[in-house]
Amino acid sequence: MQFNLKKVFKIFFVMISLVSSLVSWYFYFNLFWLYRNELYGNESFFDQETYFVYHAQSEILIFPSLGFSFLSIFLVILWILSNRKAKPNLI
């Protein structure tokens, strides 16, 4: 069995991208999505139970979430295509 460093790096970057995507979506949903209805009136919402202020600027978190998601999909597709063995042309 041969150790393939390229394959390890590909898997590593795919996993890092997937974890970054999940973390970004987690922050987006916890910091903006749950409180979006309360935010549009005065651009901020103070939660009296947790003593945390949610701001309307948190909606910008959608961009890293989408970016990491697309990067993850792109890297998975590249990984699948690079691992596919060349098939002979039957025609």
C-alpha positions as CSV (number, residue, x, y, z in Angstrom):
1,M,0.0,0.0,0.0
2,Q,1.4,3.3,-1.1
3,F,1.0,6.5,0.9
4,N,-0.4,9.2,-1.4
5,L,0.3,12.7,0.1
6,K,-1.9,14.4,-2.6
7,K,-4.9,12.4,-1.6
8,V,-4.4,13.2,2.1
9,F,-4.1,17.0,1.3
10,K,-7.3,16.8,-0.8
11,I,-9.2,15.1,1.9
12,F,-7.8,17.6,4.5
13,F,-8.9,20.6,2.5
14,V,-12.4,19.1,1.8
15,M,-12.8,18.5,5.5
16,I,-11.6,22.0,6.5
17,S,-14.0,23.5,4.0
18,L,-16.9,21.5,5.2
19,V,-16.2,22.4,8.8
20,S,-15.9,26.1,8.0
21,S,-19.1,25.9,6.0
22,L,-21.0,24.3,9.0
23,V,-19.5,26.8,11.5
24,S,-20.5,29.8,9.2
25,W,-24.1,28.5,8.8
26,Y,-24.3,27.9,12.5
27,F,-23.3,31.5,13.2
28,Y,-25.7,32.8,10.5
29,F,-28.7,31.0,11.9
30,N,-27.9,31.8,15.6
31,L,-27.0,35.4,15.2
32,F,-29.4,36.5,12.5
33,W,-32.0,34.1,11.3
34,L,-33.7,33.5,14.6
35,Y,-34.1,37.2,15.3
36,R,-34.6,38.7,11.9
37,N,-38.2,39.7,12.5
38,E,-37.3,41.7,15.6
39,L,-34.3,43.4,13.9
40,Y,-35.9,45.3,11.1
41,G,-37.7,47.8,13.3
42,N,-34.7,49.3,15.1
43,E,-31.6,47.5,13.6
44,S,-30.8,45.8,16.9
45,F,-32.5,43.4,19.4
46,F,-31.6,43.0,23.0
47,D,-32.4,39.5,24.4
48,Q,-33.2,39.9,28.1
49,E,-32.7,36.2,28.9
50,T,-29.1,36.0,27.5
51,Y,-28.2,39.7,27.8
52,F,-27.0,39.6,24.2
53,V,-27.6,42.3,21.5
54,Y,-28.3,41.0,18.0
55,H,-27.5,43.4,15.2
56,A,-28.9,43.7,11.6
57,Q,-25.3,43.7,10.4
58,S,-25.2,39.9,11.2
59,E,-27.0,39.3,7.9
60,I,-23.6,39.7,6.2
61,L,-22.7,36.2,7.6
62,I,-24.6,34.7,4.6
63,F,-21.6,35.5,2.3
64,P,-19.0,33.3,4.1
65,S,-21.6,30.6,4.6
66,L,-22.4,30.5,0.9
67,G,-18.7,30.8,-0.1
68,F,-17.6,28.0,2.1
69,S,-20.5,25.8,0.9
70,F,-19.7,26.4,-2.7
71,L,-16.0,25.8,-2.0
72,S,-16.9,22.5,-0.3
73,I,-19.0,21.3,-3.2
74,F,-16.3,22.3,-5.7
75,L,-13.6,20.5,-3.8
76,V,-15.7,17.4,-3.4
77,I,-16.4,17.4,-7.2
78,L,-12.7,17.8,-7.9
79,W,-11.9,15.0,-5.5
80,I,-14.4,12.7,-7.1
81,L,-13.2,13.5,-10.6
82,S,-9.5,13.0,-9.7
83,N,-10.2,9.6,-8.2
84,R,-12.2,8.4,-11.1
85,K,-10.3,5.9,-13.3
86,A,-10.0,6.6,-16.9
87,K,-12.5,4.5,-18.9
88,P,-11.6,3.4,-22.4
89,N,-13.6,4.9,-25.2
90,L,-15.8,2.1,-26.6
91,I,-16.7,3.9,-29.8
